[in-house]
Amino acid sequence: MVVQRIGVTGHMNLTASSVELVRDDLRQALQPLRQSGFVGVSCLARGADTIFAEVVLALGGALEVVLPCAGYGDAMVRPEHRSRFDELLRAAATVREMPFRRPGRDAYEAANRYILNSCDRLIAVWDGLSAERRGGTGAFVVEARARHVPVDVRWPAGAARET
């Protein structure tokens, strides 16, 4: 049996009312993989990445975490997100750290490339707006499509980003 590897990218700044919409949508998208087993690959950024990781674990999938740089948790994780980040990091079957000493666009792009190179499919929790910001969700989707990685864009009705 071949275990599918599913990567994620998505917005960090979801509104509070969007969190459960996204969680339910991801659960629906990943539920069919439950029987055959799967690995979810996430950088654990707040928002979509974290929700995806939680759903993967709740459905019995294995979690692989890709950290963009050394000390990512200390440097980039907000205090209000830290306990969730640490819990998910402890629950991960595998943790990979990109070879960067500090966070930045190069580190984020390296993490994105790792995900694209190691996954069978990418789930993008994306509103479809702006694909221009280097290292952002839209740019990740554009790169995945250019590499012919299947992309499943998810944006449930009623979801929104904070402004």
C-alpha positions as CSV (number, residue, x, y, z in Angstrom):
1,M,0.0,0.0,0.0
2,V,1.3,3.4,-1.0
3,V,0.8,6.1,1.6
4,Q,-0.2,9.4,0.2
5,R,1.7,12.5,1.2
6,I,-0.4,15.7,1.4
7,G,1.2,19.1,1.8
8,V,-0.5,22.3,2.9
9,T,-0.2,26.0,2.3
10,G,-2.6,28.6,3.4
11,H,-3.5,31.9,5.0
12,M,-2.3,32.6,8.5
13,N,-4.7,35.5,9.1
14,L,-8.1,33.7,9.1
15,T,-10.9,35.5,10.9
16,A,-12.1,33.8,14.1
17,S,-15.4,32.8,12.4
18,S,-13.4,31.2,9.5
19,V,-11.5,28.7,11.7
20,E,-14.3,26.1,12.1
21,L,-15.3,26.6,8.4
22,V,-11.8,25.7,7.3
23,R,-11.5,22.9,9.8
24,D,-14.7,21.3,8.6
25,D,-13.7,21.7,5.0
26,L,-10.2,20.2,5.5
27,R,-11.8,17.3,7.5
28,Q,-14.1,16.6,4.5
29,A,-11.1,16.8,2.0
30,L,-8.9,14.4,4.0
31,Q,-11.5,12.0,5.3
32,P,-11.3,9.7,2.2
33,L,-7.6,9.1,3.0
34,R,-8.3,7.8,6.4
35,Q,-8.7,4.2,5.4
36,S,-5.4,4.0,3.4
37,G,-3.3,6.1,5.7
38,F,-1.6,9.3,4.8
39,V,1.1,11.8,5.9
40,G,0.3,15.5,6.2
41,V,3.2,17.9,5.7
42,S,3.0,21.3,7.3
43,C,5.2,24.2,8.5
44,L,2.8,24.7,11.4
45,A,2.3,28.4,10.8
46,R,-0.7,29.8,12.6
47,G,-3.9,29.6,10.7
48,A,-4.4,27.1,7.8
49,D,-1.1,25.1,8.5
50,T,-2.0,24.5,12.1
51,I,-5.7,23.6,11.4
52,F,-4.5,21.2,8.7
53,A,-2.1,19.5,11.2
54,E,-4.8,19.2,13.8
55,V,-7.1,17.6,11.3
56,V,-4.4,15.2,10.0
57,L,-3.8,13.9,13.5
58,A,-7.5,13.7,14.4
59,L,-8.1,11.5,11.3
60,G,-5.2,9.2,12.3
61,G,-2.7,10.5,9.7
62,A,1.0,11.0,10.4
63,L,2.3,14.5,10.7
64,E,5.5,15.7,9.2
65,V,6.6,19.2,10.2
66,V,9.0,21.3,8.1
67,L,10.6,24.1,10.0
68,P,12.0,26.9,7.7
69,C,15.0,27.6,10.0
70,A,16.7,26.8,13.2
71,G,14.9,28.3,16.2
72,Y,11.8,28.9,14.1
73,G,9.5,28.5,17.2
74,D,11.4,31.0,19.3
75,A,11.8,33.5,16.4
76,M,8.5,33.5,14.7
77,V,5.7,31.8,16.7
78,R,3.5,34.3,18.5
79,P,3.0,33.8,22.2
80,E,-0.7,33.1,21.8
81,H,0.1,30.3,19.2
82,R,3.1,28.8,21.0
83,S,1.3,26.1,23.1
84,R,-0.5,24.8,20.0
85,F,2.8,24.9,18.0
86,D,4.7,23.0,20.6
87,E,1.9,20.3,21.0
88,L,1.8,19.7,17.3
89,L,5.6,19.6,17.1
90,R,5.6,16.9,19.8
91,A,2.9,14.9,18.0
92,A,4.8,15.0,14.7
93,A,6.2,11.7,13.4
94,T,9.0,13.6,11.6
95,V,10.4,17.1,12.0
96,R,12.6,18.5,9.2
97,E,14.6,21.7,9.6
98,M,15.7,23.7,6.6
99,P,19.4,24.7,6.7
100,F,18.9,28.4,7.6
101,R,19.9,30.2,10.8
102,R,17.2,32.8,10.6
103,P,13.6,33.2,9.2
104,G,13.2,35.0,5.9
105,R,11.9,34.6,2.4
106,D,14.7,32.2,1.4
107,A,14.0,29.9,4.4
108,Y,10.2,30.0,3.6
109,E,10.8,29.2,0.0
110,A,13.1,26.3,0.9
111,A,10.4,24.9,3.1
112,N,7.9,25.3,0.4
113,R,10.2,23.6,-2.1
114,Y,10.7,20.7,0.3
115,I,7.0,20.3,0.6
116,L,6.5,20.3,-3.2
117,N,9.3,17.9,-3.8
118,S,8.0,15.4,-1.2
119,C,4.2,15.5,-1.6
120,D,1.8,13.8,-4.0
121,R,-0.7,16.6,-3.7
122,L,-1.0,20.1,-2.2
123,I,-4.0,21.5,-0.3
124,A,-4.1,25.3,-0.5
125,V,-6.4,27.2,1.9
126,W,-6.4,30.2,-0.4
127,D,-8.9,32.9,-1.2
128,G,-7.4,33.2,-4.7
129,L,-6.1,36.7,-4.3
130,S,-2.6,37.9,-5.1
131,A,0.0,35.4,-6.1
132,E,2.8,38.0,-6.3
133,R,4.3,38.0,-2.7
134,R,7.4,35.8,-2.7
135,G,7.0,32.9,-0.3
136,G,3.2,33.5,0.1
137,T,0.3,31.2,-0.4
138,G,-0.5,32.3,-3.9
139,A,3.1,32.1,-5.1
140,F,3.3,28.6,-3.6
141,V,0.2,27.5,-5.6
142,V,1.6,29.0,-8.8
143,E,4.9,27.1,-8.3
144,A,3.1,23.8,-7.5
145,R,1.0,24.1,-10.7
146,A,4.1,24.9,-12.7
147,R,5.7,21.7,-11.4
148,H,2.5,19.8,-12.2
149,V,1.8,19.0,-8.5
150,P,-1.9,18.5,-8.1
151,V,-3.4,21.4,-6.2
152,D,-6.7,21.3,-4.3
153,V,-7.7,24.9,-3.5
154,R,-10.0,25.1,-0.6
155,W,-11.9,28.2,0.5
156,P,-15.2,27.4,2.1
157,A,-18.1,29.7,1.7
158,G,-18.1,32.4,4.4
159,A,-14.4,32.2,5.0
160,A,-12.5,35.4,5.3
161,R,-9.1,36.9,6.1
162,E,-8.4,39.5,8.7
163,T,-7.4,42.9,7.2
